[in-house]
Amino acid sequence: MTSPTPSITVVGAGLAGSEAALAAARLGVRVDLYEMRPKVMTLAHRSGNFAELVCSNSLGGQGELQAKGLLQSEMRAVGSAVLESADASRLPAGGALAVEREAFSQRITDAVRRHPLITVHGEEVTELPVGLCVIATGPLTAEVLSGELARLTGDEQLAFYDAAAPVIAFESINMDIVFRAGRYEQSADYLNCPMNKEEYDAFYAALEQARSHTPHDWEKLEFFEGCMPIEEIARRGKDTPRFGPMKPRGLTDPRTGRWPYAAAQLRQEDQEGRMWSLVGFQTGLKWGDQLAVVHLIPGLENAEIVRYGVMHRNTYLNAPKVLEADLQLKLRPGTFVAGVLAGTEGYLESAATGWLAGTNAARAALGLGSIVPPQESMLGGLTRYLASANPKNYQPMNVNWALVPELPVPEGRKKLGKREKRPVLYRLGLNAFVTWARDAGLDVTEPTPIEPPRAAEETAEPVLR
Ligand SMILES: Cc1cc2nc3c(=O)[nH]c(=O)nc-3n(C[C@H](O)[C@H](O)[C@H](O)COP(=O)(O)OP(=O)(O)OC[C@H]3O[C@@H](n4cnc5c(N)ncnc54)[C@H](O)[C@@H]3O)c2cc1C
């Protein structure tokens, strides 16, 4: 008698779930895939197709200067269905990987539906499945399942709303101006950007002028005091930010020996202190305007935003509290989580974590241990961040260069420029990823050499909402 084919369940056929199902099936594991659309629709999806792109049609900037470019190459190397489909349905978009959205999701839908090892169930899942599974129900997870997840992880570990402040790369902060201190000489955990009256006036004027993104009808923005956007605080009066998140009291600037007129504070986001978020600066400002306003803060004049502030509906877990780096729930071994629900942000990040969760769930079904990509790779950096970030006010994360280890700075140099170090980080990351995947016994396609991006295309591709 032959033993039955090992199997797993995948819930949600979005970017993460489709990739998870196909990754598991590629390893010879049978998959029961549950997708509630089109029977039950979300407020953002428009079709019954899998891997639907709900907003922009871009999977991010390409090439060796882009963090998303590295992740795309890693995913291509392990045969990602999302990358295969993106490459087949791409549209000209300068340095970005943009796709013809219907063709893109149709191709993935066909690949999933035609796979002999995948059985699609057009049903809403209302309980966490028994046995090995991947939960990839996304930012608009249906209510009953959200309730189940909240019950399992604890209410406070599941968020339904993303009110995020910009996160800034430490290396772009001007420490000749910014000082490290806590209020009233308490532990010096914060970075403080001091402002005099003229600087505050200029900042306030720019904030008043800055344009907010217009919420779509599926995103009714209801602010509660704790997560009021900075532009809304400013609307209440010129001094309101100065008595709120920009309060200078107790922050003695070592250069003047006095409290400044106003101060913006930054709080550490990752263990190494390479990413810092602006405290109380949750914002729905358009990305260009957001960057311009941040650049008016003394010490942040050249700040690189690695994750822009957003205000929108989002269901996600407090990843560092509840997830292992292999994307398994600490409290429920055998249940893997992927996509936005796992605390990532972005189409590409969702697909990549889907691939890893599907691979690990399938490996468990085959009696093999979990694998986690190396730290030098973008996927390894992202999954390690999910498991180890600061759990206080955790916000979903996009990939960025601060997720992978820094290159040593040669003696006699203060720092390395982006154009110098990113191509090196790209090659180190991709090599480490490919070697790791081969060692893990996965099918690997030799990465093709990439074309250098043109200068005008080097800016990170914003997530358009
Ligand atoms: C409105 C909005 C706009 C966004 N715009 C962008 C953008 O422009 N660019 C970008 O990179 N990222 C964007 N994101 C963030 C994110 O990248 C996408 O939401 C991405 O689709 C997430 O992938 P996912 O697989 O986690 O979730 P999804 O792609 O949403 O897939 C989840 C699937 O699970 C299904 N599902 C939910 N609950 C159940 C259930 N109980 N039973 C069965 N099926 C269920 C849903 O129908 C859906 O098909 C946006 C997010 C939102 C909410």
The ligand as a MOL file (V3000), in Angstrom:
LIG
                    3D

  0  0  0     0  0            999 V3000
M  V30 BEGIN CTAB
M  V30 COUNTS 53 58 0 0 0
M  V30 BEGIN ATOM
M  V30 1 C -6.2100 49.0250 -0.3670 0
M  V30 2 C -4.8030 48.5610 -0.4390 0
M  V30 3 C -3.9750 49.0230 -1.4500 0
M  V30 4 C -2.6590 48.5380 -1.5400 0
M  V30 5 N -1.8520 48.9900 -2.5380 0
M  V30 6 C -0.6120 48.4850 -2.6880 0
M  V30 7 C 0.2100 48.8940 -3.7760 0
M  V30 8 O -0.1800 49.7140 -4.5670 0
M  V30 9 N 1.4410 48.3390 -3.8950 0
M  V30 10 C 1.9020 47.4190 -3.0110 0
M  V30 11 O 3.0370 46.9170 -3.1750 0
M  V30 12 N 1.1520 47.0250 -1.9520 0
M  V30 13 C -0.0920 47.5360 -1.7680 0
M  V30 14 N -0.8700 47.1420 -0.7080 0
M  V30 15 C -0.2870 46.2740 0.3330 0
M  V30 16 C -0.1230 44.7910 -0.0430 0
M  V30 17 O 1.0450 44.6430 -0.7740 0
M  V30 18 C -1.2550 44.1690 -0.8270 0
M  V30 19 O -2.4040 44.2720 -0.0440 0
M  V30 20 C -1.0210 42.6800 -1.1720 0
M  V30 21 O -2.0590 42.2550 -2.0030 0
M  V30 22 C -0.9410 41.8030 0.0440 0
M  V30 23 O -0.8020 40.4650 -0.3220 0
M  V30 24 P -1.4530 39.3110 0.5720 0
M  V30 25 O -1.2520 38.0540 -0.1380 0
M  V30 26 O -0.9480 39.4540 1.9610 0
M  V30 27 O -2.9990 39.6900 0.6200 0
M  V30 28 P -4.0650 39.6820 -0.6080 0
M  V30 29 O -3.3740 39.8350 -1.8950 0
M  V30 30 O -5.1150 40.6720 -0.2340 0
M  V30 31 O -4.6640 38.2140 -0.5370 0
M  V30 32 C -5.4400 37.7770 0.5420 0
M  V30 33 C -6.5330 36.8640 -0.0130 0
M  V30 34 O -7.1820 36.2100 1.0540 0
M  V30 35 C -8.5660 36.1580 0.7860 0
M  V30 36 N -9.2540 35.9980 2.0800 0
M  V30 37 C -9.3260 36.8760 3.1080 0
M  V30 38 N -9.9490 36.3160 4.1660 0
M  V30 39 C -10.2730 35.0440 3.7840 0
M  V30 40 C -10.9170 33.9630 4.4480 0
M  V30 41 N -11.3320 34.0590 5.7110 0
M  V30 42 N -11.1020 32.8010 3.7730 0
M  V30 43 C -10.6670 32.6650 2.4640 0
M  V30 44 N -10.0530 33.6720 1.8040 0
M  V30 45 C -9.8390 34.8380 2.4700 0
M  V30 46 C -8.8410 37.4700 0.0650 0
M  V30 47 O -10.0050 37.3900 -0.7230 0
M  V30 48 C -7.5830 37.6340 -0.7760 0
M  V30 49 O -7.7120 37.0760 -2.0600 0
M  V30 50 C -2.1780 47.6050 -0.5820 0
M  V30 51 C -3.0270 47.1850 0.4340 0
M  V30 52 C -4.3190 47.6600 0.5140 0
M  V30 53 C -5.2200 47.1800 1.6140 0
M  V30 END ATOM
M  V30 BEGIN BOND
M  V30 1 1 1 2
M  V30 2 1 2 3
M  V30 3 2 2 52
M  V30 4 2 3 4
M  V30 5 1 4 5
M  V30 6 1 4 50
M  V30 7 2 5 6
M  V30 8 1 6 7
M  V30 9 1 6 13
M  V30 10 2 7 8
M  V30 11 1 7 9
M  V30 12 1 9 10
M  V30 13 2 10 11
M  V30 14 1 10 12
M  V30 15 2 12 13
M  V30 16 1 13 14
M  V30 17 1 14 15
M  V30 18 1 14 50
M  V30 19 1 15 16
M  V30 20 1 16 17
M  V30 21 1 16 18
M  V30 22 1 18 19
M  V30 23 1 18 20
M  V30 24 1 20 21
M  V30 25 1 20 22
M  V30 26 1 22 23
M  V30 27 1 23 24
M  V30 28 2 24 25
M  V30 29 1 24 26
M  V30 30 1 24 27
M  V30 31 1 27 28
M  V30 32 2 28 29
M  V30 33 1 28 30
M  V30 34 1 28 31
M  V30 35 1 31 32
M  V30 36 1 32 33
M  V30 37 1 33 34
M  V30 38 1 33 48
M  V30 39 1 34 35
M  V30 40 1 35 36
M  V30 41 1 35 46
M  V30 42 1 36 37
M  V30 43 1 36 45
M  V30 44 2 37 38
M  V30 45 1 38 39
M  V30 46 1 39 40
M  V30 47 2 39 45
M  V30 48 1 40 41
M  V30 49 2 40 42
M  V30 50 1 42 43
M  V30 51 2 43 44
M  V30 52 1 44 45
M  V30 53 1 46 47
M  V30 54 1 46 48
M  V30 55 1 48 49
M  V30 56 2 50 51
M  V30 57 1 51 52
M  V30 58 1 52 53
M  V30 END BOND
M  V30 END CTAB
M  END
